Every structure is written in C-alpha cells, then in structure tokens.
Amino acid sequence: MQRVDEGPIAADLTRYLEGVEFPALKHDVIQALRHNGAPDLVVEKVHELPVTEFASIDHLQSVYQEAREFDPSPRDGRAP
C-alpha cells in the first residue's frame, strides 16, 4: 500500500467519480473529482494527463497509473 504522501493509487479514483458517465471528457472528470472531494494531488494529476477523453473508468485508471509510474515523485511541496 502506498503512503498517503505518495498519492492515491489508480484504484482509489473510483470513490471520487460518482456521477461520471463514460466516455467522459477530462474537464468533466476533473469537475466530478472536485465535487466529490478528491485530494488536490489527484485533481492535479488528472489535469496533467495527456488524454482529453476517457473511454471508460478502466481507461482513466490505466492512464493515471502510467503517469504515477512515470513520475512517482510527490507533488505536495515537500523535499524528497
């Protein structure tokens, strides 16, 4: 299990996506994340993803996880 300061794993996204119907635009996903109380780190990571539309929740989770693996550094302002 990842530490809290490393950000949530892709599977954790589902709890913040209530009300999202797929396919979904990134803008709509970000709005749902904010509305459902997702941590700022999650919203920021989704915003930074190179994809503008997600075909399914599995697609979103896959792209999100790939981004976490590519750049696993925490973005909370603390030094490593």
Backbone hydrogen bonds in HBPLUS format (Angstrom, degrees):
<---DONOR---> <-ACCEPTOR-->    atom                        ^
c    i                          cat <-CA-CA->   ^        H-A-AA   ^      H-
h    n   atom  resd res      DA  || num        DHA   H-A  angle D-A-AA Bond
n    s   type  num  typ     dist DA aas  dist angle  dist       angle   num
A0006-GLU N   A0003-ARG O   3.08 MM   3  5.47 157.0  2.13 110.2 117.5     1
A0007-GLY N   A0004-VAL O   3.10 MM   3  5.52 166.1  2.12 115.4 119.5     2
A0012-ASP N   A0009-ILE O   2.94 MM   3  5.55 145.9  2.06 117.9 127.4     3
A0013-LEU N   A0010-ALA O   3.01 MM   3  5.57 160.0  2.05 116.6 122.8     4
A0016-TYR N   A0013-LEU O   2.91 MM   3  5.55 155.2  1.97 122.5 130.0     5
A0017-LEU N   A0014-THR O   3.23 MM   3  5.23 170.0  2.24 108.9 111.5     6
A0020-VAL N   A0017-LEU O   3.11 MM   3  5.66 161.0  2.15 141.1 140.0     7
A0024-ALA N   A0054-PHE O   2.91 MM  30  5.34 154.0  1.97 148.3 155.9     8
A0054-PHE N   A0024-ALA O   2.80 MM  30  5.34 168.9  1.81 159.0 160.3     9
A0028-ASP N   A0025-LEU O   3.02 MM   3  5.32 120.2  2.39 103.9 117.9    10
A0029-VAL N   A0025-LEU O   3.07 MM   4  6.44 153.9  2.14 152.4 160.4    11
A0026-LYS N   A0052-THR O   2.89 MM  26  5.07 161.3  1.92 133.3 130.9    12
A0030-ILE N   A0026-LYS O   2.89 MM   4  6.13 163.4  1.92 158.2 162.0    13
A0031-GLN N   A0027-HIS O   3.01 MM   4  6.25 157.5  2.06 145.5 151.6    14
A0032-ALA N   A0028-ASP O   3.04 MM   4  6.25 159.2  2.08 144.7 149.8    15
A0033-LEU N   A0029-VAL O   2.88 MM   4  6.15 159.4  1.92 152.5 158.6    16
A0034-ARG N   A0030-ILE O   3.00 MM   4  6.25 165.2  2.03 153.6 156.4    17
A0035-HIS N   A0031-GLN O   2.90 MM   4  6.08 165.1  1.92 150.5 155.3    18
A0036-ASN N   A0032-ALA O   2.85 MM   4  5.91 149.3  1.94 150.6 157.9    19
A0038-ALA N   A0033-LEU O   2.87 MM   5  5.11 167.8  1.88 158.1 153.9    20
A0037-GLY N   A0034-ARG O   3.19 MM   3  5.28 165.3  2.21 108.8 110.9    21
A0042-VAL N   A0039-PRO O   2.96 MM   3  5.42 126.1  2.26 110.2 122.9    22
A0043-VAL N   A0039-PRO O   3.22 MM   4  6.65 162.0  2.25 155.3 159.8    23
A0044-GLU N   A0040-ASP O   2.85 MM   4  6.03 164.2  1.88 155.8 160.3    24
A0045-LYS N   A0041-LEU O   2.96 MM   4  6.10 159.4  2.00 144.7 150.2    25
A0046-VAL N   A0042-VAL O   2.97 MM   4  6.21 164.0  1.99 156.1 159.7    26
A0047-HIS N   A0043-VAL O   2.93 MM   4  6.08 158.8  1.97 148.1 154.7    27
A0048-GLU N   A0044-GLU O   2.99 MM   4  6.23 143.0  2.13 144.6 154.2    28
A0049-LEU N   A0046-VAL O   3.13 MM   3  5.24 151.6  2.21 103.4 112.0    29
A0060-LEU N   A0056-SER O   3.08 MM   4  6.46 161.1  2.12 150.1 154.1    30
A0061-GLN N   A0057-ILE O   2.88 MM   4  6.12 167.1  1.90 153.4 156.8    31
A0062-SER N   A0058-ASP O   2.92 MM   4  6.04 155.3  1.98 145.4 152.2    32
A0063-VAL N   A0059-HIS O   2.99 MM   4  6.24 168.1  2.01 155.9 158.2    33
A0064-TYR N   A0060-LEU O   2.88 MM   4  5.99 163.7  1.91 154.3 159.6    34
A0065-GLN N   A0061-GLN O   2.89 MM   4  5.99 161.5  1.92 146.7 151.7    35
A0066-GLU N   A0062-SER O   2.95 MM   4  6.16 159.4  2.00 148.4 154.3    36
A0067-ALA N   A0063-VAL O   3.03 MM   4  6.26 153.6  2.10 145.8 152.6    37
A0068-ARG N   A0064-TYR O   3.00 MM   4  6.33 151.9  2.08 146.6 154.5    38
A0069-GLU N   A0065-GLN O   2.90 MM   4  6.18 153.2  1.98 151.3 158.5    39
A0070-PHE N   A0066-GLU O   2.94 MM   4  6.10 147.8  2.05 144.0 152.9    40
A0071-ASP N   A0067-ALA O   2.94 MM   4  6.06 154.1  2.00 147.6 153.9    41
